Amino acid sequence: MSGISGLDLIHMQIMWSRLLSVVEEQAQTLIRTAFSTAVREAGDLSAGAFDLQGRMLAQAVTGTPGHVNAMAASVGFFLEKFPIASMVEGDVYLTNDPWLGTGHLHDFTVVTPVFRGGTVVALFASTSHVVDVGGRGFGPDGRQVYEEGINIPIMPLVQGGNMNRLLLEIVAANVREPVQVEGDLYSLVACNDMGRRRLDAMMTEFDLESIDGLARHVIESSSHAMLHEIGKIPAGVYENAMRVDGYDRDVDLVARMTVGEDGIDVDFTGTSPVSGYGINVPITYTQAYASFGVRCIVGASVPNNAGSLAPVRVSAPAGSILNAQPPCAVSARHIIGQMLPDVVLGCLHKALGDVVPAEGASSLWNPMVMGGHGVTGDEDYGDATPFTINLFHTGGTGARPGKDGLSATAFPSGVRSTPVEINETIAPLLVTRKEYRIDSGGAGHHRGGAGQVMEITHAGGAPFAVSTMFDRIRHPARGRGGGQEGLKGRVTLTSGAALRGKGRQPVPTGDGVVMEMPGGGGLGDPLTREPGRVADDVRDGFVSRQAALKDYGVVIGSDGAIDEAATAERRRQD
């Protein structure tokens, strides 16, 4: 920044770093106080600090791109409804409107103004995924958003320090887990309040009456750094497309990336139209994950804020599945939205070559599991305990430049898998199997990450229902540079009957559900992978001896030793 001394720049950097610490403590408060496993165990949340124009200045590292980057846009909607001048100390505002928040009704976004000397100096925002919002329950079966649960417009959650009890009563009367949901709303308030108190202490320490100067420095510096990184990419137009399962028919995701001096434009014209089911994506969620895909490669070291996000512009035609308009059903918008980084990375691969990973499982395999009257088809649920729980799990990531893919790891969402012990404690479920899925990672010089296999039953043998929200069952993750595709996913009953990849389905008395999650694509020619690494994969259970021979040309005996002569001959033949 011109006109600022080196000492002033150091001082600005210290304050910037302090602000990043403030929002991280904000996020950790949300995790420690949350009621739902989605937040407390999986980290499905976001937290950030904003200036009075609604520009995000800092985000917590803890959180998901879909929440963080969409929340960055949503604060502007709050300010349109409640301008700064109308805010009163002690106010807190919330919404779960998909088009004003983070894309579906299960995410509540809360905004809190920070007052200092009677004047608003900043805003804190946070988002968390709650276990239930009523309606059909979390899943893709809805045909309109009205079926998917209670929709709260932007309104006060707290007024002058007093909780809006009427609003809480309305929410509690419409959800299956009222204690958990109300507890999560209180945790969002506590989270922002921690940010408010820490920012107030920071401003006292640095003798600040306003953070406007710091905001300008953060945004201008980040924008300049991001444009500098974009300038390293050859200018031009790069295109990529991906076909995924959809609900009742395939969905084509088509991207056209234009790289120029003033930034990167990603246009999804040509993408499939909206679905008649709840896999549609509001534009804010599309922008969130598409821009994240760019940021994974371009300017990855630049802090995420309004300045670094602005040079990446994302658009999709209204009426496409990536710019669904109300009242489209959007509950399971993550299934399609979390595929977008892979689509964008395919464009960057054409621009930059081998710095881009192969495709991965991408979308979470996070079923909603329910038990209770009326949710188990024709079977009587009896006196078994009703429950609702959302499980967070995933397949493998694509192989990375210089490294294998990560197994059973959530990318791009970044959420953690919910521990088996926690799930079994809060719901009458029993996980009878959880293991890596052999041969699921695509073969390559660098192997794709492995998926996993999980088998879930009702601990008391009662029937239950599972709302599946799974992809990569018909269309696997693709490899790059000669790497092979990952193994497709599959979902069945323990008794063997196949289940659909999407939609609520009953699990009969005494039966269970088996999820075989997809693997990531491989990177590079499998025949160039070192035989010793293939032998390690066989020993560790990632690759079978048969696949070692077929895909890698490596002959491994029953004792785990490599037959070097036979391997050399096999690779010569291949």
ZIBELRA-V547447 format. One record per residue. N is the residue number from 1. SS is DSSP state (2 for helix, 1 for strand, 0 for the rest). PHI is phi in whole degrees, 0 to 359 (NA if undefined). OMEGA is omega in whole degrees, 0 to 359 (none if undefined). Layout:
N	SS	PHI	OMEGA
N	SS	PHI	OMEGA
This chain:
1	0	NA	184
2	0	291	176
3	0	82	179
4	0	248	182
5	0	288	178
6	2	300	179
7	2	294	178
8	2	295	178
9	2	296	177
10	2	298	179
11	2	297	177
12	2	298	182
13	2	295	177
14	2	298	180
15	2	293	178
16	2	299	179
17	2	298	179
18	2	295	179
19	2	296	177
20	2	297	177
21	2	293	179
22	2	298	183
23	2	288	177
24	2	290	176
25	2	294	175
26	2	303	181
27	2	294	181
28	2	295	175
29	2	297	178
30	2	298	180
31	2	296	184
32	2	290	184
33	2	256	184
34	0	293	177
35	0	267	187
36	0	277	179
37	2	293	180
38	2	302	180
39	2	268	188
40	2	294	184
41	0	256	185
42	0	265	180
43	0	74	181
44	0	276	190
45	1	199	169
46	1	206	179
47	1	208	182
48	1	195	178
49	1	249	186
50	1	226	174
51	0	273	186
52	0	287	174
53	0	269	181
54	0	82	180
55	0	269	180
56	1	288	181
57	1	261	182
58	1	204	176
59	1	233	175
60	0	288	175
61	0	298	176
62	0	291	180
63	0	143	183
64	0	250	178
65	2	302	180
66	2	297	177
67	2	281	187
68	2	298	186
69	2	288	176
70	2	287	177
71	2	298	178
72	2	301	177
73	2	275	189
74	2	290	181
75	2	299	176
76	2	300	178
77	2	293	177
78	2	299	182
79	2	290	175
80	2	295	181
81	2	279	181
82	0	232	179
83	0	301	182
84	2	309	184
85	2	296	182
86	2	268	185
87	0	282	180
88	0	240	180
89	0	302	183
90	0	96	178
91	0	280	172
92	1	218	184
93	1	241	179
94	1	214	169
95	1	200	166
96	0	232	177
97	0	301	184
98	0	303	184
99	0	271	177
100	0	247	182
101	0	237	188
102	0	244	165
103	0	108	172
104	0	207	189
105	0	290	183
106	0	286	180
107	1	258	173
108	1	260	175
109	1	252	182
110	1	236	180
111	1	238	182
112	1	233	175
113	1	283	177
114	1	254	179
115	1	261	175
116	1	216	184
117	0	63	178
118	0	81	182
119	1	237	176
120	1	287	182
121	1	245	182
122	1	192	177
123	1	227	170
124	1	243	178
125	1	227	177
126	1	208	181
127	1	221	171
128	1	217	180
129	1	268	180
130	0	266	189
131	0	291	184
132	0	202	174
133	0	232	180
134	0	82	181
135	0	61	180
136	0	287	189
137	0	91	184
138	0	299	181
139	0	168	187
140	0	264	190
141	0	280	183
142	0	297	178
143	0	254	173
144	0	216	182
145	2	298	180
146	2	298	181
147	2	279	194
148	2	270	177
149	0	141	182
150	0	285	184
151	0	243	183
152	0	260	176
153	0	293	178
154	0	299	182
155	1	201	179
156	1	290	168
157	1	267	176
158	1	230	178
159	1	236	180
160	0	57	179
161	0	91	182
162	1	250	179
163	1	297	177
164	0	281	186
165	2	296	179
166	2	298	178
167	2	298	180
168	2	297	178
169	2	293	178
170	2	296	179
171	2	298	183
172	2	300	181
173	2	285	186
174	2	246	184
175	0	238	183
176	0	279	181
177	0	235	187
178	2	298	181
179	2	294	180
180	2	297	184
181	2	293	178
182	2	296	177
183	2	299	179
184	2	292	177
185	2	294	175
186	2	297	181
187	2	293	176
188	2	295	177
189	2	297	180
190	2	296	179
191	2	301	180
192	2	293	179
193	2	294	176
194	2	297	176
195	2	300	179
196	2	301	183
197	2	292	181
198	2	290	177
199	2	293	178
200	2	300	178
201	2	295	179
202	2	296	181
203	2	294	175
204	2	294	181
205	2	298	182
206	0	264	177
207	0	56	181
208	0	253	171
209	0	262	181
210	0	210	174
211	0	254	182
212	2	301	180
213	2	295	177
214	2	295	179
215	2	300	179
216	2	299	181
217	2	297	181
218	2	299	186
219	2	288	181
220	2	294	180
221	2	295	182
222	2	292	178
223	2	297	179
224	2	298	181
225	2	295	181
226	2	292	178
227	2	296	176
228	2	298	180
229	2	291	178
230	2	297	180
231	0	297	178
232	0	279	180
233	0	270	177
234	0	303	179
235	0	298	180
236	1	156	181
237	1	243	183
238	1	230	186
239	1	238	177
240	1	204	178
241	1	217	179
242	1	218	175
243	1	252	179
244	1	235	193
245	0	292	188
246	0	68	179
247	0	263	181
248	0	252	178
249	0	204	181
250	0	298	177
251	1	238	177
252	1	258	177
253	1	251	188
254	1	239	183
255	1	237	174
256	1	233	183
257	1	255	178
258	1	248	180
259	1	254	180
260	1	220	183
261	0	294	184
262	0	262	176
263	1	137	182
264	1	239	176
265	1	248	176
266	1	246	183
267	1	243	183
268	0	259	174
269	0	300	184
270	0	103	177
271	0	289	182
272	0	302	177
273	1	289	180
274	0	303	176
275	0	269	174
276	0	279	181
277	0	236	190
278	0	277	175
279	0	249	181
280	0	286	187
281	0	237	170
282	0	296	188
283	2	298	181
284	2	296	179
285	2	287	174
286	2	300	179
287	2	298	182
288	2	297	185
289	2	279	177
290	2	294	179
291	2	293	176
292	2	297	177
293	2	301	176
294	2	296	185
295	2	293	177
296	0	298	183
297	0	248	187
298	0	253	179
299	0	69	183
300	0	297	181
301	0	270	179
302	0	277	181
303	0	305	183
304	0	275	179
305	0	200	183
306	2	300	181
307	2	291	182
308	2	280	178
309	2	280	187
310	2	300	181
311	0	288	177
312	1	252	186
313	1	250	186
314	1	238	179
315	1	222	175
316	0	210	181
317	0	298	174
318	0	302	183
319	0	96	172
320	1	278	182
321	0	293	179
322	0	261	173
323	0	213	182
324	0	288	181
325	0	257	175
326	0	302	7
327	0	258	180
328	0	305	174
329	0	285	188
330	0	222	189
331	0	307	183
332	0	258	183
333	0	297	181
334	2	293	183
335	2	301	180
336	2	277	184
337	2	300	182
338	0	284	172
339	0	279	189
340	2	295	175
341	2	303	177
342	2	298	179
343	2	295	181
344	2	293	178
345	2	297	175
346	2	296	174
347	2	295	182
348	2	294	177
349	2	299	179
350	2	289	179
351	2	272	191
352	2	242	178
353	0	81	196
354	0	278	174
355	0	259	187
356	0	248	178
357	0	288	173
358	0	285	178
359	0	291	179
360	0	238	176
361	0	301	172
362	0	68	182
363	0	290	175
364	0	300	166
365	1	256	187
366	0	237	183
367	0	291	166
368	1	267	181
369	1	247	187
370	1	223	172
371	1	217	181
372	0	153	182
373	0	301	172
374	0	85	184
375	0	254	185
376	0	246	178
377	0	68	183
378	0	275	183
379	0	280	179
380	0	280	179
381	0	282	177
382	0	64	181
383	0	258	177
384	0	295	184
385	0	292	174
386	0	294	180
387	1	202	172
388	1	217	180
389	1	212	178
390	1	250	181
391	0	264	181
392	0	248	178
393	1	212	185
394	0	198	176
395	0	269	185
396	0	259	176
397	0	273	176
398	0	290	176
399	0	301	185
400	1	252	176
401	0	303	179
402	0	88	183
403	1	212	171
404	0	290	174
405	0	288	179
406	0	271	183
407	0	271	177
408	0	47	183
409	0	232	184
410	0	280	169
411	0	223	16
412	0	264	188
413	0	294	179
414	0	78	180
415	0	284	178
416	0	270	173
417	0	291	178
418	0	282	183
419	0	299	178
420	2	304	184
421	2	298	179
422	2	292	181
423	2	301	182
424	2	288	180
425	2	281	187
426	2	262	178
427	0	217	182
428	0	281	181
429	1	246	177
430	1	227	177
431	1	267	186
432	1	268	181
433	1	203	175
434	1	205	185
435	1	205	175
436	1	297	182
437	0	265	185
438	0	298	177
439	0	65	181
440	0	273	177
441	0	284	181
442	0	300	180
443	0	292	178
444	0	182	171
445	0	306	167
446	1	244	187
447	0	281	173
448	0	293	178
449	0	294	182
450	0	279	169
451	0	279	178
452	1	221	177
453	1	244	176
454	1	230	176
455	1	237	186
456	1	233	176
457	1	230	173
458	1	278	185
459	0	300	180
460	0	261	180
461	0	81	182
462	0	286	174
463	0	289	175
464	1	208	179
465	1	238	176
466	1	234	175
467	1	262	184
468	1	274	179
469	1	223	191
470	0	244	176
471	0	230	184
472	0	63	175
473	0	268	176
474	0	258	185
475	0	236	186
476	0	284	174
477	0	293	182
478	0	270	175
479	0	276	177
480	1	228	173
481	0	60	181
482	0	96	176
483	0	288	183
484	0	272	179
485	0	288	175
486	0	285	180
487	0	286	178
488	0	294	175
489	0	278	178
490	1	204	177
491	1	224	183
492	1	218	165
493	1	280	176
494	0	302	179
495	0	287	173
496	0	115	182
497	0	293	179
498	1	285	174
499	0	249	176
500	0	288	178
501	0	286	182
502	1	219	175
503	1	117	179
504	1	286	182
505	1	218	180
506	1	282	173
507	1	246	189
508	0	296	177
509	0	308	177
510	0	79	181
511	0	262	179
512	1	212	179
513	1	242	180
514	1	244	178
515	1	251	176
516	1	252	191
517	0	275	186
518	0	289	177
519	0	258	178
520	0	275	179
521	0	286	178
522	0	272	182
523	1	231	178
524	0	88	184
525	0	295	179
526	2	300	183
527	2	288	176
528	2	261	177
529	0	287	182
530	0	299	181
531	2	306	180
532	2	296	178
533	2	289	176
534	2	296	178
535	2	298	177
536	2	298	179
537	2	298	178
538	2	295	180
539	2	298	183
540	2	276	176
541	0	87	178
542	0	274	183
543	0	228	177
544	0	279	177
545	2	297	181
546	2	293	179
547	2	289	176
548	2	301	179
549	2	285	186
550	2	291	188
551	2	268	186
552	2	248	182
553	0	66	182
554	0	249	181
555	0	264	183
556	1	237	181
557	0	284	181
558	0	295	178
559	0	273	180
560	0	87	181
561	0	275	179
562	1	276	171
563	0	273	190
564	2	294	180
565	2	294	180
566	2	295	179
567	2	295	180
568	2	299	180
569	2	292	180
570	2	297	180
571	2	293	177
572	2	294	179
573	2	292	182
574	0	288	none
